[in-house]
Amino acid sequence: MNLSLLIKQVDGLIWGIPLMVILVGTGLYLTVFLGVIQFRGFRHALDVIRGKFDNPDDPGEINHFQALSAALSATIGTGNIVGVAAAILVGGPGAVFWMWITALVGMATKFTSCTLAIHFRRIDKDGEAHGGPMHFIERGLGRNFRWLAVLFAVFTIIASFGIGNMFQANNVVVSLRALIFGSDAEVSLAFNIVTGCIIAVLVALVIIGGIKSIGKFASRIVPVMTVFYVAGGMVILLLNITKIPGALAQIFTMAFNVPESVAGGAIGAVIKAGVARGLFSNEAGLGSAAMAHGAAKTDEPVREGLVAMIGPFIDTIVICSITALVIVLTNATEVTKVKGELTGQAFALGLGTVWGSKLVSVGIILFAFSTLISWSYYGDRAADYLFGKGAVKMYRIVYCLIIVLGAAHSIDDVINFSDAANGLMALPNLIALIFLSPVVYKLVKDYSARYLKKA
């Protein structure tokens, strides 16, 4: 069998129905077990993010807002632009409803993993935080489960080089090329390499300072890129405000009543499309965000879990919904069926050919670049766990060199292989979440008695 085809099939198998059922099922279980924490703790979470409970003397390296920004900079990416388009093309507007459901239960999953990240983290003599699934697996489940933690760390490093690095670098180059020369222009390999080198240098300047530098950078770029993209989408929605009720009606109706023209009329295909894209966009259940939140300045694990659960809400409920509504109400699917072009076409229809396409290109550049920054931290935390602090510097050097490779060539086999590793990160994480959920339940009960009932 062709190796490329085999890798693609393995990737498709990993990101198939079983993993989706496990991810969503775990989210449902945690939602019920923890008393719908994502709803009753939502307002309190916003207070924490605003800095109401910040204490500079608490252990950790970055504040709550910086931790959330670092995690969001990794999850707000091309999935919010291209991923939503792919979901609608495969499953129709009804797929968006299932993206929302995935995000809502995913909030409980992310809450749990990030609560555990703080509870079981280790602060070394230099004040550096070591948190994330590999640490709460080993420290929470015991040394006998260290092999599970090692697997998570290995999958994280592999995924960081592909989905977190090469895929994002290639997206930056392609979008920059379209922005400067037009989408149909042919550009030399030299342009890609030079651009890749510039991206690598910019990334290196940020990540050399570790999570403190990444947190500061993310806390500045995430609000800017989010407002930039959302504002463009909101302009289109306001210009077409009378069409919004019809677009929402399509989403809700087609979530359960699928016409034959969409995915052969199969409701299962609609659910799969929405769940798959929802999981890919917000990464709830994969455990990646727990590494960023594990560095937060706090001595209250539940507090950081509440901050973390806002991530899927912003990423999927807000940003992905903007993309989806723009696509649906502009009827962009009647113009193109190419997932990489659909969102750009929708914004072009809404804002005009020039401004619409440029806004999407700039959005992809910002989203992909920010993802490059945060995924470097996820990878270096995994390298630190596996090989010690000495390996972190070498990892960062290799990471920046691979950016150039990703910018020069879109290596589909490597990206598909890394995407598979990205999916495999979920399994060790979810096992730990289920077995350690009683620990989180006790922490929630204690914190609720002191804070949530007063909120």
N, C-alpha and C positions, 0 to 999 in steps of 0.2 A: 504493500500500500504506500502511496505517496506520503512522505513525512509531513508535508504542509497540511494535507487533508486530514491526517491522523491527529495532529495537534489541534486543528480546528474542531474536529469531532469530539476530542477529549474536553476542550473548552466548552463546547455546547452541552456535553453531558454533565459537567460539573455545575454549569449555570442552568440546569434543567429544572423540571418540576420538583424533584425531591428536595433540592436545596431551598427552593422558594417556599415549599411547604414548611420546612424546618425553621427557616428564618421568620416567616409570618406567624407560624404556630408558636414559636418561642415568644414573640412579641405579644401575642394574644394571652398566653399563659402569664407573662409578667404583668400585663395590664390588669388582669383580674386579681392575681396574687398580691399585687402591691396596691390594690384599691384605686385603680385608674389614676395613678400618680401624675400622669401627664396633664390631666385636667385640673385636679385639685391643687397642684403645685405650680401651675402656669404663672399666675400673677406674682407669686413669691419669687419665681425664677427671674422675672423681669426686674424686680427690685434688686436682686443680687447682681444682675448684669449691669445695672445702673451704678453699682458701686456702694450701695447702701450698707453692705456688710464687709467691705474691704478692710483688711487689717494688714499693713505692711510688715508687721512682726510675725505673721503666721508663716509656717514652713512652706516652702515652694519657691518657684522662680518667676512666675508671671501672674498677673491678676486675672480675675474671672473673665473680663471682657477680652483680654488678650488670648486666653486659652480658647474661648469660643471662636474668636476670629481665626486663630491658627487652624482649628479643626474645620471651620467653614471654608477657609481658603483651599483646603484639600478636597472638600466635597462639592463646593460650588465650582463646577467645571463644564466641560463640553457636554456632559450628561444633561445639563439644564437646557442646552440648546439643541444639540443633535439627538440626544437620547429621547427627549420628549417627541421630537419629530418622528423618530423611529417607532415609538409606541403608537402614535396616531396612525402612521402608515400601515402598521401591521394589524392593530386592533380597533382602529377608528377612534372617534372622540370618547367613546365609553371607556377606553383604557385609562384615561385621565382619572376617572373615579377610583379605579383600583390603585393608582399611584397615590391618591390621597389616603386610602385605607392603609396602604403599606406604610406611609409616613406616620400616621397616627399611632399604629402599634409599634412602629420603629422607635418612636419617642421613648417608650417604656424600655425597649432593648438598650438604647443608647444611655438612658438614665442608669440602668443597672450596671453596665460595663464601666461607666465612668465613676460611679460611686465606689465600685470595687477597686478601681485604679487608685483612688486616693486612700482607701482603707488599707490596702495591702502594699502601698508603695514604700520605697526605701529612700531616705535622704542621707547622702553620704557626708563625709567630714567636710567636703568643700561646699556643701549646701545644694548640690545637684540632685534633682529628683529622678528616681528610677521607677517609673510606673507604667502600667499597661497590662494587657492580657498575659504576657509571658510571666510577669511577676505575680499577678493574682492567681494564676493557674498553679504556679509552684508553691507560693506561700499559703494559698487558700486551700488547695486540694492536697498539698503535701509533696514531699520529695519524690514519691513514687510516681507522680504525674509530671515530673520534669520533662520527660520525653515529649509530652503534649505541648509544653511551653516551648521547647526547642523547635518543634514542627511549626508552631505559629511564627516564631522568629525567622525561620528559614523562608517560609512562604512570604513573609513581609519583605524581606530583602529582595527576593525574586520579583515580587510585584512592584516594589519601588523602582527598580531599574526599567521595567516595561511600562505598565499603566501609569505609574507616577512620574516617569521620566521621558522615555523615548516617544511614547504616544503624545504626551503634552508638548514636547519640543517640536514634534512634527506639525502639530496643530498650530503652534505659534508661527512657524515658518510659512505654512500654507496660507494662513489668514493674513499675515503681513504682506506676502506676495500679492494676494488679491487686493489688499488695501492700496498698495503702491502702484502695481502694474495692471490690475484688473484680473478677474478670475480666470480668464482664458489665456493669459499671457504665459509664454514659455520662458522660464528663467534658468540660468546656468547653475550647475552644481556648485560653482564658486559662491554664488549668492547664498545658497543654503548653508554652506560651511561657515562663511563669514558671519552670517546671522546666528548660527549655532554657537560660534565662539563668543559672540557678544552676549548671548543669553547665558552661557556658562559662566562668564565673568560676573554678570549681574547677580546670578544665583549664588555664586561663591561669596560675593561681598556681603550677602545677607546671612547665609547659613554658617559662615565662619564663627559667628558669635553665639551659635547654639540657639536654644529655645527662647532666650531673652531677646535676642536680635530678631528672631522669626516672629515672636509675639508682637513686638513693637511694629514690625513691618506689616504684619497681617492686620493689626488693629487699625492701620491707616488705609491699606489698599482695599480691604473687604468692604467697608462701608462705601467707599468711592465707587468700586466696580458694581456693587449691588444697586446703589442708587442710580448709577448711570444706565444700567440695563433695564431696571424696573421702570425708571422714568420714561425711557423710550417706549416701553410696552404700554405704560399707563396713558401716554399721549394717544396711542392707537386706540386703546379701549375707550377713552373719552370721546374721540372723534367718531367712534362707532357705538356709542353708549346704548342706542336703541336696539342694537343687535345682541347685546350681552345676555339678556334673558333667554333668547333663542339658542345661543351657544351653550349656556348652562343646561338648558333643557335637553340639548343633544347629548351632552356628556352624561347626564343622569339616565336618560331614556336608553341610550345605546350601551350603557353599562350592563343592562339585563336583557335588552331586546335588540338583537343584532341583525341588521339586514344582510341578505345574501351577498351583497357586494363587498362586505367587510369580512376578511378572514374566513370566507366560505360560510359565513353565518354562525361560526362556532363560538359560543360564549366562553369556552375554555381558552381559546386563542386570545380573546379580549382580556381576560383576567391575567393570563400569562404575560402578555405584552405590558400591561400596566404594572404588575408586580415586579417584573424583571427590571424595567426602567426605573421604577421607584426605588428599588433596592440599590441599583447601580448609582443613582444620583445622590442618595443621602448616606450610603455605606452603613446604615444601621444594621448591627449584627456582625459586621466584619471585625470590629474591635480596634480599628485604626485610630479613631478619634480618642480612645481612652489613653493613648500615649501622650497626646497633646494636653488633655485635661488632667492627666496625672501629674503635670508640672505646676498646677495652679497653686496660688498662695491661699491655703485654707487648712483648717484642722477639722472641718466638717465635711465628711465624704458625701453625704446626701446633698449638701448645698451645691457642690460641683456637679453632681449628677443632674440636678434640676437645671443648672446652666446648660449642660450638654444636651439635654433633651430639646432645647429650643432650636438646635441645629437642624434636625429634619423638618421642623415647622418652617423655618426660613427657607431652607433649600428646596423643599418639595411643595409645601402648601402655598408658599408665596411665589418664589421665582419660577418654578416649573409651571405653576398655574398661569402666570403671566404669559409664558411662552405658548402654552396650550390654547389659551383663549384667543391670542393673536392669530394663531394658525387656523383655529376653527371659524372665527368670525370673518376672516379675510378670504375663506374658502381657498387657501393656498394649495390644498391637495388637488385641486382641479387644474393647477398650472404645472406642478412638478410632483413626481413620485420618488425623487431621490432624497434620501434622508439627510445627506450632507448639505442639501440646497434648500430644503423646505422652509426652515425657520428664516433664513435670509430672504427667501421669496416672500414670505408672509410679512416681514417687516418692510420690504420694498413696496408691497402693495399698500401697506398702511401709512408709510412715511414718504413714499416716493423712491424711485429706483436708486438714486445716488445715496441719500441719507440712510435709508433702511438697510441696505447691504453693508454700508460702512459701519453702522452701529453694531451689527451682528459680528462683523470681522473684529472690531475693537473689543467687543465683549468676549469673544473667544480668546483673543490674545491675553487679556487681563485674567480671565478665568484660568486658562492653561498655565500661565506664568505663576500665578499664586499657588496652583496645585503642585507645580515643580518645587516650590519652596517648602511647603509643608510635608510633602512626601519624603523629602530628604531627611527630615527629622524622624519620621517613622522608621526609615531604613537605618539611620544611625543609632536609634534606640535598640533596634534588633541586633545590630552589630555589637553594640555595647553589652547586651545581655549574653550573646554567644561567645564573644572573644575578649571582652573587657574594654576599658576606656581607650587603650592604645590603638584599638582598631577603628575608632571613630574618625580620626583624621584621614586615614587611608580610604575609608569608605567615602568620605566627602569628596576626596580627589577623584576617585573612580566615578562617582555619581556625576560630577561636573564634566568629565571626559565623555561619558555616555550621552550627555545632552547633545554634544556635537554630532555624535553618531546618529542619534534620533532625528536631528535636524536635517542631516544630509540624506538619509534614506528612511523610508517607512518600511521597517522590517516586520512584516505581518506575522511571521512565525514566532518571533521573539515576543511581540505584543500579545498574541493569542496565548502563548505559553505563560506569560506573566499574568494575563487576565485569569487564567485557570488557577494560578497561585493565589491571586486576589480572592477568588471564590473559596479556595481551600482554607484561607485564614479564618473563615467563619466557623468551621467545624470545631476546632479547639476552643474558640471563644464561647460558642453557644453551649458546649458541654459544661464549661466552667460556670456560665451564667445560671444554668438550670440547677446545678448542684450547690452553688453558693447563694441561690436566691433566698434561703432562710436567713442568711447573714444580713442581706440587704433589707429583708422584712423587719428585722429587729432594729436596724439603723433607722429605717423610715419611721417606725413606731415611736422611737425615742425623739427623733427630730420633729415629727409632727406635733408631739405633745408640747414641745418647747417653742415652735415657730408657726407651723401651718395653721393651727387652730386659732392663732392670734391674728393671722393675716387677713 
